[in-house]
Amino acid sequence: MNDESGIDIVRSCLDILPKSVSDKIIDKLKHSVNYEPVIGVMGKTGAGKSSLCNAIFRSNICDVSDVGACTREVKRMKLTFGKRSLILIDIPGVGESQERDDEYRQLYRSLLPDLDIVLWVLKGDDRAFSSDEYFYHHVIKTSQEGDNKIIFVLNQIDKIEPYREWDTENNCPSLSQLQNIKEKQAYVEKCFDFPRNHIVAVSANDKYNIDLLVEEIIRCLPKHAKSNVIAQVDPKNRTGQAVTESKEAFGDELGNFIDNLLDVIPLPSPVKTVLKASKSKVISTAKKVWGFFFG
């Protein structure tokens, strides 16, 4: 199946509407299908940002260009699988000179409107997160926006003591490790004054808990970005919950657009009546053909 087949199936539900109205709905559908999400990735050197991204997604990561004029370290990378793509932006600043805080604060403010979500990667076996903590409180928090887009990822938890007890056969931490991981998550929660459910513990190298991280990413993403992100996720990391939430959001976006047409555009009463009656069928059909676009 392909994009055009899915679009034609949805279009068939709109035949009863004036062409000008059905065209607007199809244009919105195409825009949703072709949306290119932007994910920011933060964390100091050695936290495992690259290995984490490679563990999550199924396509090769390639540099596209530098972003912004004030710093050469910001990297923009494009992931493509089939017709869908997303952008990863490696955001610098953590663990660097505090003398550049103003520069990074300005950079973050300029980048934030274009970011759908930010993954802040922490090294699990670090005894303290002083540089991350400083950057969060003195740069991110003082920008007065954007911390609601952040998910903290506690990476390399396989190295948390007693690291020799990592269960290689079942690819999971021992009970002793698990207790220390929970304590480390609590420590992160305290350091950053951040909700525990936005702090996900993973091991990118061992592919441990990547599926749970994907669920959290999909949950936190805006509705218009969920499907296009899940399309780039390695199928092994897709859970039923993440896929279902993405499908529901895809239908909701189209439904909200139809509601907006009804509220904003001066349509004749008979057209409004038909559009209202067709709305649920259009949404359910869009969900049924979701796999044509993102499967």
C-alpha positions as CSV (number, residue, x, y, z in Angstrom):
1,M,0.0,0.0,0.0
2,N,1.1,3.6,-0.5
3,D,0.2,7.2,0.4
4,E,-2.1,7.7,-2.7
5,S,-4.1,4.6,-1.9
6,G,-4.7,5.7,1.6
7,I,-5.6,9.2,0.5
8,D,-8.0,7.9,-2.1
9,I,-9.8,5.8,0.5
10,V,-10.3,8.8,2.7
11,R,-11.4,10.9,-0.2
12,S,-14.1,8.4,-1.0
13,C,-15.8,9.3,2.3
14,L,-15.9,13.0,1.2
15,D,-17.6,12.6,-2.2
16,I,-20.9,13.9,-0.8
17,L,-19.2,17.2,0.2
18,P,-18.5,20.2,-2.1
19,K,-15.1,19.8,-3.7
20,S,-13.8,23.0,-2.1
21,V,-14.5,21.5,1.4
22,S,-13.2,18.0,0.6
23,D,-10.0,19.5,-0.9
24,K,-9.3,21.3,2.3
25,I,-9.7,18.1,4.3
26,I,-7.4,16.2,1.9
27,D,-4.8,19.0,2.1
28,K,-4.8,18.7,5.9
29,L,-4.5,14.9,5.6
30,K,-1.5,15.3,3.3
31,H,0.1,17.9,5.6
32,S,-0.3,15.5,8.6
33,V,1.2,12.6,6.6
34,N,4.2,14.6,5.4
35,Y,5.0,16.5,8.6
36,E,8.6,16.2,9.6
37,P,9.1,16.1,13.4
38,V,12.1,17.7,15.0
39,I,13.6,16.1,18.1
40,G,16.3,17.9,20.2
41,V,19.0,15.7,21.9
42,M,21.0,17.1,24.8
43,G,23.6,15.8,27.2
44,K,27.3,16.0,27.9
45,T,29.9,14.1,25.9
46,G,30.0,10.4,26.9
47,A,26.3,10.1,27.9
48,G,25.6,8.0,24.8
49,K,23.4,10.3,22.7
50,S,24.3,8.7,19.4
51,S,24.0,5.1,20.7
52,L,20.6,6.0,22.2
53,C,19.3,7.4,18.9
54,N,20.6,4.4,17.0
55,A,18.9,2.1,19.4
56,I,15.5,3.9,19.1
57,F,15.2,4.4,15.3
58,R,15.5,2.1,12.4
59,S,17.1,4.3,9.8
60,N,20.7,5.5,9.5
61,I,21.6,8.8,11.0
62,C,23.4,11.2,8.7
63,D,24.6,14.8,9.2
64,V,22.7,17.4,7.2
65,S,24.1,20.7,8.2
66,D,25.1,23.0,11.0
67,V,22.3,25.0,12.5
68,G,22.5,28.6,13.6
69,A,25.1,31.2,13.3
70,C,26.3,31.5,16.9
71,T,27.7,28.0,17.4
72,R,29.2,25.4,15.1
73,E,28.5,22.5,17.4
74,V,24.8,22.3,16.7
75,K,24.2,19.4,14.3
76,R,21.1,18.8,12.3
77,M,20.6,15.1,11.3
78,K,17.9,13.7,9.1
79,L,16.5,10.2,9.5
80,T,14.6,8.8,6.5
81,F,12.7,5.5,6.1
82,G,10.5,5.1,3.1
83,K,8.7,8.4,2.5
84,R,8.7,9.5,6.1
85,S,11.5,11.4,7.8
86,L,12.4,13.3,11.0
87,I,15.1,15.7,12.1
88,L,17.4,15.2,15.1
89,I,19.1,18.3,16.5
90,D,22.1,17.8,18.7
91,I,22.0,20.7,21.1
92,P,25.4,21.7,22.7
93,G,26.1,23.4,26.0
94,V,25.9,20.8,28.7
95,G,29.3,20.4,30.4
96,E,30.8,23.3,28.5
97,S,32.1,26.7,29.7
98,Q,29.7,28.6,31.8
99,E,31.0,31.8,30.1
100,R,28.9,30.8,27.1
101,D,25.6,30.5,29.1
102,D,24.1,33.6,27.5
103,E,24.9,32.3,24.0
104,Y,23.3,29.0,24.7
105,R,20.3,30.5,26.4
106,Q,19.7,32.6,23.2
107,L,20.3,29.5,21.1
108,Y,17.9,27.4,23.1
109,R,15.2,30.1,22.8
110,S,15.6,30.3,19.1
111,L,15.5,26.5,18.6
112,L,12.7,25.7,21.0
113,P,9.7,26.7,18.8
114,D,10.9,24.2,16.2
115,L,11.4,21.3,18.6
116,D,8.6,18.8,19.2
117,I,10.4,17.2,22.1
118,V,13.8,17.1,23.8
119,L,15.7,14.0,25.0
120,W,18.1,15.0,27.7
121,V,20.6,12.1,28.1
122,L,22.3,11.5,31.4
123,K,25.0,9.0,32.1
124,G,23.6,6.5,34.5
125,D,26.8,5.7,36.4
126,D,27.7,9.3,37.0
127,R,28.0,10.0,40.8
128,A,26.6,13.5,40.3
129,F,25.0,15.6,37.5
130,S,26.4,18.9,38.5
131,S,27.1,20.2,35.0
132,D,23.7,19.0,33.7
133,E,22.0,20.4,36.8
134,Y,23.7,23.7,36.4
135,F,22.8,24.0,32.7
136,Y,19.2,23.0,33.4
137,H,18.6,25.5,36.2
138,H,20.7,28.4,34.8
139,V,20.1,28.1,31.1
140,I,16.9,26.1,30.4
141,K,14.8,27.2,33.3
142,T,15.7,30.8,32.9
143,S,14.6,30.7,29.3
144,Q,11.1,30.6,30.9
145,E,9.8,28.1,28.4
146,G,10.4,24.6,27.1
147,D,11.1,22.4,30.1
148,N,7.7,20.8,29.5
149,K,9.1,19.4,26.3
150,I,12.0,17.5,28.0
151,I,12.3,13.8,28.8
152,F,15.3,12.9,30.9
153,V,16.9,9.6,29.8
154,L,19.1,7.9,32.3
155,N,21.3,5.9,29.9
156,Q,24.0,3.2,30.5
157,I,22.2,1.8,33.5
158,D,23.9,-1.5,32.9
159,K,27.0,0.2,34.4
160,I,25.3,1.1,37.7
161,E,26.7,-0.9,40.6
162,P,26.9,-3.7,41.1
163,Y,27.4,-3.7,37.3
164,R,28.9,-7.2,37.3
165,E,25.4,-8.5,38.3
166,W,23.7,-7.4,35.1
167,D,21.7,-10.4,33.9
168,T,23.1,-10.9,30.4
169,E,21.0,-14.0,29.8
170,N,17.7,-12.1,30.4
171,N,19.1,-8.7,29.4
172,C,18.0,-6.9,32.6
173,P,19.4,-5.6,35.8
174,S,19.8,-7.7,38.9
175,L,17.5,-6.9,41.9
176,S,20.4,-5.0,43.6
177,Q,21.0,-3.0,40.4
178,L,17.3,-2.3,40.0
179,Q,17.1,-0.9,43.5
180,N,20.1,1.4,42.8
181,I,18.5,2.4,39.5
182,K,15.4,3.5,41.3
183,E,17.4,5.5,43.7
184,K,19.3,7.2,40.9
185,Q,16.0,8.1,39.3
186,A,14.9,9.6,42.6
187,Y,18.1,11.5,42.7
188,V,17.5,12.9,39.2
189,E,14.0,13.9,40.2
190,K,15.4,15.8,43.2
191,C,18.3,17.5,41.3
192,F,16.1,18.7,38.5
193,D,12.9,19.1,40.4
194,F,11.3,17.0,37.6
195,P,8.4,14.5,37.5
196,R,9.6,10.9,37.9
197,N,7.4,9.7,35.0
198,H,9.5,11.9,32.7
199,I,12.7,10.2,33.8
200,V,13.3,6.9,31.9
201,A,16.1,4.5,32.7
202,V,17.6,2.6,29.7
203,S,20.6,0.9,28.4
204,A,21.0,1.8,24.8
205,N,23.8,-0.7,24.2
206,D,21.7,-3.6,25.6
207,K,18.5,-2.3,24.0
208,Y,16.9,-2.4,27.6
209,N,13.7,-0.4,28.2
210,I,13.9,1.3,24.8
211,D,10.3,0.3,24.2
212,L,9.3,2.0,27.4
213,L,11.2,5.1,26.4
214,V,9.4,5.1,23.0
215,E,6.0,5.0,24.9
216,E,7.0,8.0,26.9
217,I,8.2,9.9,23.8
218,I,4.9,9.2,22.0
219,R,2.9,10.2,25.1
220,C,4.7,13.5,25.4
221,L,4.8,14.5,21.7
222,P,2.2,16.9,20.3
223,K,-0.5,15.0,18.4
224,H,0.6,16.2,15.0
225,A,4.1,14.6,15.5
226,K,3.3,11.2,17.1
227,S,2.6,9.1,13.9
228,N,5.6,10.5,12.0
229,V,7.9,9.7,14.9
230,I,6.6,6.2,15.4
231,A,7.1,5.6,11.7
232,Q,10.9,6.0,12.3
233,V,11.0,3.8,15.4
234,D,12.6,0.4,15.0
235,P,9.6,-2.1,14.9
236,K,11.2,-4.0,17.8
237,N,10.7,-0.9,20.0
238,R,7.1,-0.2,19.0
239,T,4.5,-1.3,21.6
240,G,0.8,-1.7,21.0
241,Q,0.2,1.3,23.3
242,A,2.5,3.6,21.3
243,V,1.0,2.6,18.0
244,T,-2.6,2.9,19.3
245,E,-1.9,6.4,20.8
246,S,-0.3,7.5,17.5
247,K,-3.4,6.3,15.5
248,E,-5.8,8.0,17.8
249,A,-3.8,11.3,17.6
250,F,-3.8,11.1,13.8
251,G,-7.6,10.7,13.8
252,D,-8.0,13.4,16.4
253,E,-6.0,15.9,14.3
254,L,-8.2,15.4,11.4
255,G,-11.3,15.6,13.6
256,N,-10.1,18.9,15.1
257,F,-9.5,20.3,11.6
258,I,-13.1,19.4,10.6
259,D,-14.4,21.1,13.8
260,N,-12.4,24.1,12.8
261,L,-14.0,24.1,9.4
262,L,-17.4,24.0,11.0
263,D,-16.6,26.9,13.4
264,V,-14.6,29.2,11.3
265,I,-15.5,28.9,7.6
266,P,-19.0,30.3,6.6
267,L,-20.5,27.1,5.1
268,P,-24.1,26.8,4.0
269,S,-26.2,25.0,6.5
270,P,-26.8,21.9,4.4
271,V,-23.0,21.5,3.9
272,K,-22.5,21.8,7.6
273,T,-25.1,19.2,8.3
274,V,-23.4,16.8,5.9
275,L,-20.0,17.5,7.2
276,K,-21.0,16.9,10.8
277,A,-22.6,13.6,9.7
278,S,-19.5,12.6,7.8
279,K,-17.0,13.5,10.5
280,S,-16.9,10.2,12.5
281,K,-16.7,8.1,9.3
282,V,-13.8,10.2,8.0
283,I,-11.9,9.9,11.3
284,S,-12.5,6.1,11.5
285,T,-11.4,5.7,7.9
286,A,-8.2,7.7,8.5
287,K,-7.4,5.5,11.4
288,K,-8.0,2.4,9.3
289,V,-5.6,3.5,6.6
290,W,-3.0,4.8,9.1
291,G,-0.7,1.8,8.2
292,F,-0.7,2.9,4.6
293,F,1.3,6.0,5.7
294,F,3.1,5.0,8.8
295,G,3.1,1.2,8.9
